[in-house]
Amino acid sequence: MSLRSKAGPEWTGFQEARPYGPKYDLRTDFVMVYGISEDLPERIDGWKQAGYTVHLMTGVSWGEYQDYLYGRFDGRNHWDEAQMDRNGKRLLHGKDVPYMVPTISFAAYLSTHIKKAIDAGVEAIHMEEPEFWAVSGYSEAFKREWLNYYGEDWQPPHASCDAQYRASKLKAAMYYRAMDRICSEMKEYALTTYGRTVRFYIPTHSLINYTQWRIVSPESMFVSMPSCDGFIAQIWTGTSRTPNVYQGVRRERTFETAYLEYGMMQELTRGTGRDMWFLHDPIEDNPSYTWADYEQNYLATVTASLLHPGVSRYEVCPWPHRVFEGSYPKEDGSGKEPIPGTYATQLLTIMHMLGEMHKYDGDIEESAALKGIGLCLANSAMYQRGSVEHPGDSPRTASRYDGTHSPYTLEEEEKELLDWSPFYGLALPLLKSGIPVRPLQYDNVLHFPGYLDDYRVLLLSYEFMKPEHPGIHQVLAQWIRDGGILIYVGDGSDPYHQVREWWNRDSLRGAYAHPEEHLFDSLGLGRVPEEGMHPVGSGAVLLIRKHPADLAGHAEGAELVIGGVKQALGYRGEAAEFRTKGTLDIRRGPYRIIHVLDETDALDSNNQVELTGSFIPLFDPHLPVVKRVHLKPNGNALLYDLGFHADDAAQPGILATSSRIRSEVLYEGGYSWIAESPEGIMVSTRLRTPLPPIQAAVEGKSIQFEYDSETGTVLLSFEGSPQGRSVRIDWK
């Protein structure tokens, strides 16, 4: 039996539910056909004929599964498996499309669909968004699962913190069980039936977004699932523009939120051997914004993702048909308009640049003021996001936020809940100071040796999450004794400290009231040490007795976080390294990526940043050559540094383009290639030539060109085609 490997490289891809279309043929390495319908074989064949490696993506928590709901699958009506809130309202993604409780029966049903995709010949399957809303947990199916899982009668999740926490743990466990069953069974099916391997991936929002939006998903549990080959980090404007609070101001901070989200997903798989693709979306699910708004936020998310060098695979676009064939509101409100041609060219330039990024994984230079600063975040943060009625509270209904409307329509109390200030109160002060803090997957600490080796300072709080295993403390304690500095922030006021968990069970020698007491005791500090710095081996613990949510409300809170990191580095004898910056930037081969921070005092008196050199600004669809780049606060830049190839400046080659390049041929006195791009898009290409060119042609017809003698580069522009256009330039 021979096993089939990947058909080709899979650095970039996109997802599309429609059949092949030349206007949204992005010429990436692979395509994920979406949904398992009767026309699936025809859709797969259409994309294969266009030269793609074909994957399948399908929904796990929702989809067009009416045959299952109405009993046509097994003769039993399954509407009791729809997720339901405490008021008896089913949580729907559309008409007759509920979010599902992932029962064993539902997993068996999904497997019959996955078989169809394997039969049709896809090489990989993406099981999208296993999601359980925090406001749910009241359906009859969930009550049955509770009894089987806990061996006790169901409790309304809103009845207590303990019931809410246990409900969310069960939700995560159920989706892990469903995914493990489906992926394992289908891998075996592919091997026994066709003698080939099929890979399984999980496209998922970040742990940060799921927690902020009050959704439960297994997240880090999947990293240890043998049948999981990797993930797509589903991060885009729609997740990252969710408002948060910094120094008392609630507003959208798309770049900062995206930076933290991408960082979270990078750390989810770091050192695990699992693949990770970062998603970008040139628009978003909400169709009410203008092209200018979409562009501004898209560039912020792309910049944020590129600042994380541990990932160099990308899903460049979900649903490209809605980008390149859709229409959105005009700036003046007088109707709708299709995508501007310059934005379309700009998008293709960025997408094809992303396909080059992996070539420079070994040539990365970070100019950050400080590295090795981490903020711990665990799956259990999702378990504390449901509504709970405490004794003495006035009755309140479950949260209205189910992801189907803007958070701006919520009542003030619910806005504050969605701010998720305990996390952002610790993260944003560091990021706004130019410190590239990385949210790390706290659950991985126990499962992957050396996971903390890259860190020298960690921030931790159990006021918005809990450690799910005492062994985490043993690993953390060893890291501290070896020289790490832990900054623990918490005042012990979180009511979830009292949930029935390992730290307060009588079976544990001397049960602990709070989980951090076990950590401090493991370090030899006693259960309740005083506030301040406590040496432990070669490292130390800095204890700050504040609730982290309080730190988001004012400048003094931000200063406390920054001061804690400075004190921690001083303890390590590294105080001289501490400095704040007004930018976050990195070099990946010839690419310079930079974001200028706002809401910061770290910029100079001109309140802008200037870069000098010789650059091609890749966010400019015209690909000019510039000597200076000026950036204001909240500005982003992606630059091709022409100085990177100074030693071989005479070597001809394409530097930046909005097309896929194939069949390159260098001959005496000239250079030719095939350029592939979506139909009707204007292609911009800047390349280097050893001598001034004398002519350029596309499909044998001469075209005009612009030559920059100082850099020896040429700019060509022509209309693209997915079938490819033959381009030639001669200099002899």
Disulfide bonds with the S-S distance in Angstrom:
none
